[in-house]
Amino acid sequence: MPSREDREWNRLAVHMDQFHSHFRYEFNRVYTLADGGFHKEGMTLPRFLREAQQLYTHLDMHHRIETYIFPVLAKKMPQFKEGARESGEHLKKHKGIHDGLEKYDAFLRNSLENQSEYNPTKLREIMDGFKEVLFTHLDEEVKDLGAESMKKAGWTLDEIRRIPM
């Protein structure tokens, strides 16, 4: 069992991973149910589409929160800095994710308005278009917030305790 100090060093990574695990779950659930499997769970198409919209809402809110945290982290970690990670890798990935999510959200909104146009293959194609960058990014962010990475970047435990997350 990790010591209290180890848990404190990993606090940010653990906290972030809890959110990221839920995003993966939501993504996979929507993807799995897209082909009509939602009917087996007693959902109508509109209910499924509204549930699918939650993934967009949750990821968008999470990203907005990160815009406050990343500048703090960027003070010692270039991967969180605009124009760095090594050219702001996390920020570049956020753009790729955001672009995919915009297509996803537009598709869901259109499908809610015109249910006869809902196409599970198209929904999955849109999701396939940003899944890899999303899942890779979720993993990298957690790794970058882990104790080893934080220590290597020069953070102190006291500084980590003050990071608002």
N, C-alpha and C positions, 0 to 999 in steps of 0.2 A: 504494500500500500504506500502511495507517495506521501512524503512528509507534507506538513502544512506549508512550508516554504516552497516546495515543488508545486503544490496546488496553486499557490499565489502566482508563481512564475507563469503557470499555464492558464491562469484565470481567463484571459482574453480569448485564447484558442478554444477553451472548453465552452465558453459562452457563445462564441461565434459558431462553433460546430453544432450546438443545439439548434440554432436557427437554420443552419445549412442542411442539417439532416431532415428537418421538416420540409424545406423547399424540395429536396430530392424526393421525399415521400409524395408531396403534392404533384410534382411533375410526373412521376411514374404512375400515380393513380389516374390522372387525367389521360395520360397516354394509353394506359391499359383499358380504360373504360370508353375511350373515344369511339370504338367501332360498334357501339350499341350495348356494351356490357353494363352500362349504367341502368338499363332496363332491369337487369337481374338484381340490382340493388334497390329496385322500386322507384327509380328516378325517371322523371319525364325529361325530354330533351332540354326544355328551358331550365329546369333545375340543374341538370348536369352542366349546362353552359354557364350558369351563374356560379356554380362551384368551381368550374374551370377558371373563371375570372378571378377567383381568390388568389391563385398562383401569381397572376399579374400584379394584383394589389399588394400582396405580401412582399414580393421581390422589389417592387417599386418603392414601397415604404422603407424596406431594409436599405436599399441603395441611397435613399434620401438621408437616412440616419448616418450612413457611412460618410456622406459628404462633410459631416462635422467631425468624425473620428479620423478620417484619413489625413487631414492636414496636421493633426497632432502626431500621428505615427510617422508622417513624412519628414519630421524634424530629424529623425535618425535612420529612416528606412526609405531608400530611394524608390522602391517598388510601389510605395503609396503616394509618391510625389508626381504631380502633373509634369510630364516632360522627362521623367526619369525612368527606372527599371528596365530599368535599364530601358528607359523611355516610358516610364509610368505604366508598366505592364498591367497593373490592376485596373487603372483607369481605361486603358485601351480595351481590355476585356469587358469592362462595364459597358462600353459603347457597343460592342458586338452583341452583348446580352440584351441591351436596351433596344437595339434595332430589331432583334428577333422577337422580343416581347411586344414591340409596337405592332408587328405583323400579327402576332398571336392575339393581341387584344382587339385589333380591327376585325380579324376573322370571327372572333367570338361575338362581338357586338353586331356584326352583320348577320351572323347565324341566329342571334336572338330576334332580330328584326324580321328576318326572312328564313324561317325555320326550314322551309323546303329546299333551301340552298346549302344546308349543312352537309359537309362532306368529310367523313372521318379520315379518309386518306389525305386530304388537303391539310387537316388539322395536324396529323402526324408528320407530314412533310415540313410544316412550319416549325413544329417542335424539334424535329431532327436537325433543322437548320441552326439551332442555337443550343442544343443539348450538350454537345461536347465542350463548347467554350464555357457554358454555365457550370457544368459539373467539374471541369478542370479548375476553373476559377474558384469555386467553393472550396475545393481541396487545397489549392495553393494559399488562399487567404488564411485558412486555419493553420497550415504549416508555418506561414510567415508570422503568425501570432504566437507560436509555440515558444516554450522556454528557451530552447537552443538558439532560435533565430533572434529572440528579444535580447538575450545576453550578448550574442555576437554583434548586434547593432549598437550595443553600449548602453542599453537601458539599465536603470537600477530598479530594484524591487520597490523602492519608495515611489519612483516615477510611475511604474506600472500600476501601483495602487491608486494613483491619482488620475489615471486615464478614465474618462467618463464612459464606461461601458459596463 
